[in-house]
Amino acid sequence: MTLSRPAKDIRRYMFLRLMMLFAVLFPTVYQGAIGYDRDVAVKNLTVIFFTFLVTTVFIFLYEKAQEIRYFLASQIAYDVLFTTALIFYSNTNDSPYSFFYFLNIIFAAVFFRGRGALAVAISSGALFILLGVLRQDLFFKDYASNFVMIPTALIAIALLSGQLVEDLLKSRQKISRLEVLSEEIVDSLDSGLLIVDAEKTVQKINRVAQSMLGPPAVSGAVGRPLDEVIPGMSSAAGGAVCEVNAGGKSRKLLVSQVVLPEKSAMILLRDLSELLELEEKLAQQERLAGIGRLAAGVAHEIRNPVASISGSAQLLLGEANVDVSAEERARLFDIIVRECSRVERLVARLLDFAKPVRLERENLRLREFVRDCVETVKARPDFRDLRVEVVVRVPEVIEVSAAPDPMREVITNLLVNAMQAFAGQCDRADQRVVVEARRERSFVELSISDNGPGIPAEYRRRVFDPFFTTRPEGTGLGLAQVYKILKEHQGSVELESEEGRGTRLRLRLPA
């Protein structure tokens, strides 16, 4: 048989043995003091005194024992004999000390499993029957049935306690395996993890969190208040980004909190430092690429009017060796003025695109606002001959938080683009532009769709680029301005288009 319990349970067993001795000592002393059956009291006191001596010896030997299992077996064997002696010197059938047999069986089950408990039960039952043989005056009287019932009960207790201990040990083994598995899973996470109790004291911290926070912060972290490990963390809301200094390096950590039972919490930390650095580099590259595209667009848009101005000026100055009539001279001056105005308008649009949007937000009733923009667009002279039905499906209760003038520019630009999609298709009878809106949590989704020819696939990724346009008279700044204004509003815009079926622009705006 092998020992199945740790040393702390052995000490607990030794303590319970002493409690048993005191439980016998006090009633025995009391019986002797009041003169009740002094002979029995003296015999019991002798047994108890001897047992105290044996227990003292056992405690001394425990520290030096090489084989704990033999030490425990001898302890339990002595306890069985001690119980038998107490029963023998008291009334064999009515003795209250029979209960100690059951305790000895339970101790044997704890330390030696089912077989040990059964061995102690059989030996205890045999000793109890032996007492009956020695005390035949009692055995053959009314109590004879006890010498069958008590041994049977002892064996039943042994089987039951052995099974319970086996089940308990299997459960503990499963729990131990699950704990090891959970430790491995927690340490294998690519996110930092801390578990805190209801008092915000750190109970666990995984390896990733230790590397994120650095040795000074995590030294003895378990058992310390959370704010000592990560200052300000206990009041950080879920989704917040906190900055910590680990090993002289600043790190930005995304904090997520999951509430656990009994008011404890699991805190997940994700290091955003490298991601933010990468995003900054990508944003810088995008800005440089945007400047390049903008410069190319400006050069393209200015080159044509400058060429017209230069050619007209050369003719007026006679550099082309051509005689210019008064009528031709007037026409050339008109070209110069017209192209200068065109360049001026382009520069004005460019400056307007470059300057930041002033956001003086108001709560706008979206239905009335959209209808006003629709009426403004329909009144334009270039749309009077178009037979386009504009349908507004915006619930009256929806409001958005936006600056009125910039938002009017956004919706007007998108409506103009949708109307211009039908240019050259006056013979169609089903031309339609639909404006719809719906509320989604803290945002409002506004969509403007048409059933025009759609946008070719090769153009869809460039529609929001400055100076990209497919119309000869366009500047290519309209959708770029829309994109910019929505970004300033913490909103977004998405394009959906299919050739031959139309185009839809989805706007997300703060409610």
N, C-alpha and C positions, 0 to 999 in steps of 0.2 A: 504493500500500500504506500502511496505517496502523499506527502503533505499538500493540502490544497488551499490553504489560507495563508495570508501574509502574517508577518510578525506582530503587527498591531492587534490582530484578532487573538493571538496567543496571550498577549498582555491583558486583553479584555477578559479572556477566559480565566486567567489567574485572579483578576479582580472579582469576578463573579463567584469563584470558589471561596474567597474570603467572605463575601456577602452571605454565602450559604452557611459558613461556619458561624457567623454572628447571628444568623437567623435561628440556628439551633442553640447557640450559647445562652441567649437572653431568656428564652422560655425555661431552659433547664435550670439556670440560676434562680429564676423566680420560683420554680417548683420546689427547689431545695430550701429556699428561704421561708416559704410558708409551711414547710414540713410535709408536703404532699409527695409520698413515695420517694423518700430520701435515698433508698438503695438504688433505684433506677436513675435518679439524678446524679448520684456519685459516679455510677458506671458511665453515663453519657458524658459527664464532664471529663472523665479520664480519656475517653475516646476523642473528645474534642480537643483536649490539651495535646494529646499525641498527634492529632491531625495538624494542629498549628505548627508543631515542630517539623512535621514532614513537609508542610507547605513552605516553611522557611528554608528548609534544605532544597526543595525543588526550585524556589526562586533563585537561590545561590547557584544551583547547578545549571539553570537555564542559560545564564550568560556564558557558561563554558561547554554547553552541550554540543557535541559534534554532529549527532543525528537527532534532529528535532522530532522526527516521527516516533523514535523510541521513547524519547522524553515525554511526549504527549500521551503515548499509549500507556506508559507506566502511571502517569497522572490520572488518566480516566480509570484504569484498573484499580488504583487505590481508592478513587472516589466511589466505585461500585462496592468495594469492601467496606468502606466507611459507612455508606448508606445501609448496607446489610447489618453492620454492627449496631447502628442506631435503632433499626427495626427490631433486632433481636433483643436489645435491652429494654425496649418499650413494648407495648402491646403489639404482637406480631400482626394481627388482623386490623386493628384500629389505629395503627401507627400513622401519624401524619407524615412521617419521613419517607413513605413509599413514593411520594411525589418526586424525590430526588433521583429516583431511577430514570424518570422521564427526562430530567435535565441532563443526566449523563448520556442518555441516548442521543439527545439533540446535539450535545457537544461532539459526540463521536461522529455524527452525520456531517457536522460542519467541517471537521478536520480530516475525516477519513471516508467521506461519502457514504453510500448506502451499505456497502459491505461492513464497514466499521460499525455503523449504527446497528446492523443486524447482529453482529458478533456480541456487542455490548448488551443488546436486548435478550439474546439467548442466555448469556452468562448471568445476567441479572435475574431472569426468570428461573433459571436453575437454582441460584442461590436462595431465591424466595421460597421455592418448593422445598429446598433443603431445610430452611427454617421451620417449615411445617412438619417435616419429619422429626426434627429435633424437639419441636414443641407439640408432641402428639396429643397432649391434653387439649390443645386448641384445634388441631387439624381435624380431629374426629368429632368436633362439636358443630355448632351452627355455621361456622365460618369456613367450612371446607371448600365451598364454591369459590372463595377468594383466591385459592391456590391454583385455580384454573383460569379465572377471569383476568387476574393481574398479569401473569406471563403472556396471555394472549394479547392483552392491551399493549404490553411492552413491545411485542413483535409488530403489532399494527402501527404503533407510533414510529418504530424503526423504519418500516417500509415507507410510510408516508413522509417522514422527515428526510429520508434518503432521496426520495423522488423530488421533493421540493428543493433540496439543496442542489441536485443535479440540474433541475430546470433553472434555478437561480444562477448557477455557474455558467450554463450555456447562454443565458440572457446577458450576463456580464461580459462573456467573451464576444458576443455579437456587438454589444455596445462598444467594447474596446476596439474591435475591428472597424466599426463605423466611425469612431473618434479618430483612429489613425487615417482612415480614408478621407474624412472631412478635413483633417490637418493637411493632407497631401493636396486635396482640391483647393483649399484656401491658399496654400503656399504656391500653387501652380497658376493662380490667377494672374493676368497681366495688369490688374488694377490693384491699388493699395486697399487694404481692408482693416478697419478697426471696429471692435465690438465694445460698446460701453454699456454700463448698467444704468439704472434709474437715476443715480447720483452723478452721472456723466464721468464715471471713473473707467479708465481703460481696462478691459478684461482680456483682450487679445489683440495682437497686431501681427500681420503676416510679413513675409520677407520683402515683398515689393514695397509696402508702406515704409519699412525700415530703410530701404535704399533711397526712397523718395525724400524722407525727412532727415536722414543723416544721423550718424552716431550720437551727437550731443542731445538731440531731441528724443531719440528712442531709448537712450540708456535708462534701464529700469522703468520703461514706459508702463508696463502692466502694474496696475495698482495706483497709478498717478492720475490726478484729474486731467481731463481731456485738454483743458485750456493751458495746462503746463506743457503738454506735448506739442500741441498746435495752438498757439494763441488765437483767441477769437473764434475757434472752431465750434464751440458749443452753441453759439448764437447764429452760426452761418445757416442760411436757408438752403434747401435742396436746389441744386442747379447753380449755386453760387460758385464763383471762381476766387480762390484765395491764393495769396502769394506767400511762399515760405522761403527761408534761406537755409539751404542744405549744403554744408561743406563749402561755403563761400560762393555758391551758385544759386541764383534766384530761380525758383520754379513756380509756375502757375498751375494750380491743381483745381480740377473740377470736382465739386463736392456733391455727392448724392447720399441721402439718408433714407434708410428703410426702418420703420418702426417694428420692433419685435415684441413678443409677449412680455408682460411684467414691466412695461415702460423702458425696456432696454432698447438699444438701437444699433444698427449696422451702418457704418459710414464707409462709403466707397470713394476712393481717391483716384482720379485719372490725371496723369501728367500731360498737360497741354502745351508744355514749353516748346518741344520740337515741332508740334503741329502748328502752333501760332507763328513760330519762326518761319516755317515753310509757307504758311499762308501769307505772311508779310513779304517773303521773297516773290511768291507768285503774284501778289498784288502789285509789287513794284515792277515786275516784268510786264504785267498787264497794263500798268500806267505808262510805261515806256512804249509798249506796243501801241497803246491808244494814242499817245502823242505822235508816234510815227504815222498812224492811219490818219489822224487829224491833219498833220502837216501835208500829207499826200492829198487829202481831200481839199484842203484850202488851196494848195497849188493848182489842183485840177480846176477848181471853180473859178479862180482868179485868172488863170492863164487865158481863157477864151475872151473875157472882156478886155484884158490888157492887150491881147493881140489885135482886137478890133480898134481899140483906142490908138495903138501904135501905128497901125496901117492907115487910119484916117489922118493922123497927125503928119505922117510922111507925105501923103497926098497934098495936104494943105500947105506944107512947107516946100513943095515942089521937088522933093528928093527923088520922086519916081519919074521925073522928066515927062510929066503928063500935064497938059493944060486942063485946068479945072474951071468949069463954068460957075457962075454965081449960084445957080440952082444946085449944082453938085456940091459946092462949098457948104451951102446951108444943110444939105443932107449929111455931109460928113460931120459938121458940128453937132447935128442932132444925134448921130451915132455916138460921138464922144460923150455927150451929156447923158444919154441913155445908159451906156455901159458904165459910166462913173456912178450913176445912181444904183445900178445893179451891184457894183462892188460895195457901195455904201450899205446897201441893204444886207448883203452877205456878211459884212463886218459887224453890223448891228446884231444880226442873228447869232453870229459866232460869239460876240461879247455876252449876249443874253444867255447863251448856252453855257458859257464859262463861269459866269458869276453864280454864287450860291443862292439857293432858293430861300426867300424869306417866308418862314412858316408862322403865320398867325392863325392858329387853328380855331375852328368853330365847329359846332355840331350841325352838320348839314343834313337836311331832310333829302335823302337821295332821290326820291321820286320826282319832287319838284325841281331839283337841281338838274337832273338828266333831261327832263322835258324842256327846260329853258335852253339847255345846250342844243337839243334837237331843233327847236324853233330857230335858233341863231344860224345853224348850219343850213336848214332848208331855205332860209332867206337869201343865201348867197346867189348871185346872178348866174354863176357857172353850173348850178344845180337845178335851175328852174325847169329845164327841159327834160330832166331825168324823172322817169316814172318809178320811183323807189318808195316802197312802203316801209316806214320806220315804226316798229312795234316796241313799246316800252312795257316790260313786265317787271316792275319794281314794286314790292310791297310798300305801303304808305308808312309803316312803322319803322322802317330801316333808316338809321342815321349813321353817318361816318364822321370821324374827327379829322378834319383836313382844312388846309388853307384854301379859301374860295377861289382866288384868282389862279393859282397854279393848277388846282384840280379842274377848273373850267378849261384851262388850256389842254390838260390831258384828255378829257372826254371829247372836247371839240376836235382835237387832232385825230383821235381814233374814229370818230364819226366821219370826218372828212375823208380819211383813208378808205373807210368802208364804202362811202358813196362813190369815191373815185374808182373803186374796183369795177363799177358798172359803166365806166366811160366807153363809148363806142358800142354799147349794147342796148340802144334805145328800143329795139324791136322786141325785147323780152318783156313778157307780161307778169312774170313772177319774181321781179326783183325785190328783195326784202333785206332789211337790216333789223336785227332783233337785239334789244338791250334787256338783260335779265340781271337779277340780284338775289342773293340769299345770305342769311346770317350763319356764320360758322364760329361758334364760341366767341373769341374776342376779335374776330375779323369778319369783314364783309367781302364776299366774292361778287364782283361785277364783271359780266361778260358782254362783249359787243361782237356779234357775229353777222356775217353776210353769206349769201349763197352765190357769190360771184365766181370768177374763174379760179380763184385760189392763187397761192404763191408757189413758184417752182421750188423743188427741193434744194437746189444749189444756192438759192437766195435766202432761205429761212434762217440760217445761222448768222446772217449779216444784217438783218433788217434793223437792229438796234444800234448798228455802228454809225458814227457821225459821217455825214456826206454820202451815205449809201442810198441811192435812189434809182428807180427804173423809169422815172418820168423825166422827160427833157426839161420841164419847167420846175422840177422839184429841187430843193436844196439838200435833202437827206438829213435834216436836223430834227424833223418832227418827232419820229419815234425815239430818237436818241434823247430828246428833251423829255418825252414821256417816261422813259426808263429812269432818267435822272430824278425827276420830280417824285416818282413813286419810291425810289430808294430813300430820298430825304424824308418821306412820310413813314419809313419803316414798312413799306409795302413791297409788292412785287408784281411783275407782269409776265405772262407766259403766252406763247404763240402756238396755235394749232391750225394747220392748214392742209388741205388736200386739193390737188389740182382737179378742176372740174366740179368741185363740190362746195368750195368756199373757204372762209377763214374765220377763226374765232380767237379773240384776245381776252385772256382771263386776268383780271386785276384783283389783288388782295389788298384791302385797305383796313386800317385800324377802326374798329367800331366806336 
